[in-house]
Amino acid sequence: MRKFKIQTYTIRTSKIDHPFTFVVFSDLHGCEYGKKQQGLLDLLPRLCPDAVWMTGDMSDIRGSEEPFWDLIAGAVKQAPCYYVTGNHEYHGHCKSSFRYSPKEIRQRKDSLREQGVHVLEGEKQILAGSNSRIAVMGIDDLFVGRKQWDQQYQRCCRETDQQQYTVLLSHRPEPAGAYRYFPGDLVVCGHAHGGQWRLPGIRGGVYAPGQGLFPRYAGGLYERGTAHLLVSCGLCYRYPRIPRFGNPPEVVVLRLEPEEES
């Protein structure tokens, strides 16, 4: 079975009164981790997450979609699952002319909802069990169209409540200039694949789609004023043309803890 690392981050906030745990699956691209994704699913009973966040590119036109659906089938039984699209949910590859039709995209989203997944398209949902303290929002990938992406993003901004710890799920980290105006607390992304190559002395990797050479937001937890940007290095181990080096696939675990009183 393919190996992956578990990358854990901790954020403290005064907006909650007890800890929460979240698991981020991103950029699976149809890769397999054991039979029926058991390698990934076995993590969930150990971690007991309050939710699983999936930030796009979970399947890929170059391979079978079955690994993604296997992951969904197991994950929804163990925790609330939230999902946003990535660019590969809209087309086969950045250089490819193949593109899924709007009908096919709607059908995929409907199938996910039937499985019990919260598919986010610019709306806010309150995390169950958080006593209204945590709001989860999400927007489609930019391939939905710039106008529609802007409308979804602006709707999320308008619905932000400063009394709630607010999370925005969005596939790409490179619109960071836009995210700086997000009035919430955390933006969670993928897409960058950890910069593909991680070399000593080069922070953030060598190359990321959408950011080019030496990307600023390839993978990690970044502070942006009073908010954070969390970028997963993703789970894909067979990205074409540029193999991963010094950059193992990862599952992100986020610990959200109450701020200690001074």
Residue, then its C-alpha position, 0 to 999 in steps of 0.5 A: m500500500r502506498k504511504f503518506k504522511i499525516q501533517t498536523y496543524t493547530i490553531r487557537t481561537s477565542k471563538i470556541d470553548h472546546p477543541f475540534t478536529f478536522v481532516v483534509f483530503s485533497d487532490l486525490h486524483g483517483c489514487e489508491y491507498g489500499k483496498k477500498q481506500q482502507g489506508l485513508l479510512d482507517l485514520l478516521p476512527r483514530l482521529c475522530p474528526d468533527a468533519v472531513w473537508m475535501t478540497g477538489d481534484m479528488s478524481d481524474i479523467r486519466g484514471s478510474e473514479e472508483p477510488f474517490w467513490d470508495l473514499i466517499a462511501g467510507a468517510v460519510k459513515q464516520a464524519p460529516c463530509y464537505y466538498v468543493t470542486g477542483n479544476h479536474e472536476y471540470h476538465g481532464h487536464c490544464k492543456s486538454s480540450f476535454r471538458y465535462s458538460p454542466k450536466e455531468i458536473r451537476q450529476r456528480k454533485d447530485s450523486l455526492r449529495e445522495q451519498g450524504v456529502h455537503v457540496l458547497e457552492g457559495e453557501k454557509q453551513i453550520l457545523a453540526g455539534s458546534n453550537s453555532r460556533i463554526a461555519v463552513m463555507g465553500i466555493d467552486d473552482l475558478f473553472v466554473g467561470r470567473k463571474q460565478w466564482d466571484q458571485q459565490y465568493q462575495r456571497c460567502c463574504r456577506e454571510t460571514d458572522q464575526q461571532q462564528y469561527t468561519v472556514l472557507l473551502s476553495h481549491r486554489p491558493e493562488p487567488a490569495g489576493a482575493y482571500r485577504y478580503f475574506p472576513g472569516d478566519l481560515v481558508v483551506c485549499g489544495h491544488a499546489h501539490g506541495g510544489q512537487w519537489r521539496l529541496p533543502g534551502i528552497r521553502g515551499g517547493v519548486y513548482a505549483p500549477g497556477q503559481g509557477l516556479f518557487p510558489r509562495y503557497a505550495g503547502g503549509l499553514y500561513e498567517r494572513g493578518t488575524a486569519h490563516l491560509l491552510v494549503s494541503c500538499g495533497l494525496c496524488y502520487r502519480y502527477p504526470r510529467i513532474p514526479r514528487f520528490g522529497n514531498p510525500p503525499e499527505v493527509v492534513v489534520l487540523r486541531l482547532e483549540p480554544e485560546e488560552e486565557s492570559 
